Amino acid sequence: MSNDVGSDPRDSMVALYLMNNDGDELTDILVAALEDAFRILKDEWSRTRH
């Protein structure tokens, strides 16, 4: 397994955002992913309590 950035498409995508100084766009994507994860966790927690 290679440790270079090109080995994982997700790593390459992050590297491109950082190289293009698109920090705000990357932050928006990460915040949206966290919101989705918390929503899923909340839904699962609600199902297990009822």
Secondary structure, DSSP 8 states (H G I E B T S, - for coil): ---SGGGSHHHHHHHHHHHTT-HHHHHHHHHHHHHHHHHHHHHHHHHHH-
